[in-house]
């Protein structure tokens, strides 16, 4: 969780710097522009990159800071209450939903990918995977659901599921941009 949060925090910070560069000079050539597919400029200039009226990267930086801070608190022996853990897991799932929407928009509407967004997404998968494992005993899914989830986790099925999601998205990108 700490590693995923750190990756996302750094990527969101760098993406914010790139957005500020574009706001200062709309014709700036960004370091994260590699070609027409991997073009931060195309993504950052779209309305989807500021869906709440400010750059998404600022929101992501704040969210990844929360995820990382709570992970560090847990790593250093801090007591994370059940309510806090479940609340932050819900926040990370909502963030994942937003990221899936944004990635879909990038692939099928904007027709470009942002490298920093990809790192944020990877960090988000790590954060969500860690929260699922940490909260598996406390999820409000009933005894049968909990037993099933614990069997899946014991066999590594949760990790496989996160990799499957990443692979499905990579496949969608290959189909679209190949």
N, C-alpha and C positions, 0 to 999 in steps of 0.2 A: 504494500500500500504506500509506503514511504517512497519507494523508487518510482512507482507510477505517478504519485503526486508530484515528485520532483521533476520528472520528465515533462509532465504537463505544464507545471509552473514555468519552467525554463522556456518551453516552446511558446506558451502564451505571452510571456514577456517579450521574447524576440519578435513575435508576430505583432505585438503592440508597437514596438519600435518601427517595424516596417510600415504599419498603418500611419504612424506619425510622419514618416518620411513622405508617404504619398499625399498626406494632407498638406504638407509644406510645399510639395512640388508634384503635381499630378503626372508629370512626364518622367519622374525619377525611375531609374532602372534599379530594381530591387535585387539584392543578393540571392534571394530565394527563387528567382525566375530562371528556370533552366531551359524551357522550351514552351511551346504552346499548351502542352498538357500540364506540366508543372509550372504554373504561373501564379505566383501569389498576387501579382497585380490584378489579373482578371478576377480572382476570388475576392480580394479586398475591395475592389471597386464595385462589387455587386451589392444590391440592397440587402441580400441575405447575410452579408458580413456585419451588418449593423441592425439586426432585426428589432432590437428594443430601443433604437435611437442612438446608441453608442456602440463602439466596436465590440463584437462578440469576444474578442481576445481579452478585453478588460474584465468582462464577466468571468471568462475561463480562468484568468489569472487569480481572481478572487476565490473562485470555487476550488481550484487546485491548492491554493494557500490553506483553505479550510481543511481539505483532505489531508494534506501533508502535516499540518499542525496537529491534527487529532491523531494521526498515525505516529508521529514523534512522541506525543504525550503517552500513547499506549506503549510504545517501545521503551520508554524510560520509566515505566512502572506506574504511570498515572492510572487512576480508576476511571474507566469509561462506563458510565451507566448504560443500562439496557436501552433506555429511551434515547440517549444521545447516539448510541451506535445504530439503532434502527432508523432514527431520524436522518443521520448522515448517509446511511445506505439508501434511503429513499431519495435524498438529494442527489446522490451519485447516479442512481437509476434514472432520475429525471434528466440529469445532465447527459447521460448516455442516450436517452431518447432524443434530446435536442441535437446531439452530435450525429446521430443516425440521420435525422432529417437534413441537417446541414450537409453531411457527406453525400446524401442522395441528390440534393440541390446542386452540389459541386459537380457531381458526375453527369447528371442528366439535364440540368438547366444551364448552369454556368459553363459547363464543358471544360473545366480546368480544375486542377487540384493544387492545394496549398501544402507544401512540405511541412510547415509548422502545424497545420491542422492534423496531418497524419500522425505526427508525434503526440499531439494532444489526445487523439483518439486512442493511440496505443497506451498512453498513460491511463486513460479512462478505463480501458479494458482491465488493466492491472488493478486499479483501485476497486472496480466493481467485483472482480474475482476475489480479491482479498476480503471485501466486506461480506460476500456471500459465505465464505468459509468461516469468518469470525462470528457471524450472526446466525449460522445454521441452526443452532440449538434454540434460538430465541425467536425465530420467525413465526408469525401467527398463521401457521399452515396446518395445524392439527397434528396429532400424534402419527397418523399414517403418512401424511405428507412429509413430516420431519424424518421419519424412519426411511422413507424412500430417498429423500435428499441426502441423508447421511450415507446410505449405501452408494449413491452416485458419487459423492465426494470421496468416499473411501477407495473407490475404484478409479479415481481421476477423471470421472465423466464431466465434472464441472470445468476442468482445465480443457478437456477436449471440446466442450461446448463453446468456450470463449475462442479457442483456436478456429473452430468451425465458423463462427461469426466473422472473424477476421478473414478467413479464407474465402467466404462467400462474398465479402466486400471487395477483396482483391480480385476475385473472379469477375465481379460486376465491372470493376475498373478496366480489367483486361479486355472484356467484351466491348466496352464503350470506346476505349482509346487504342485498340489494336487495329 
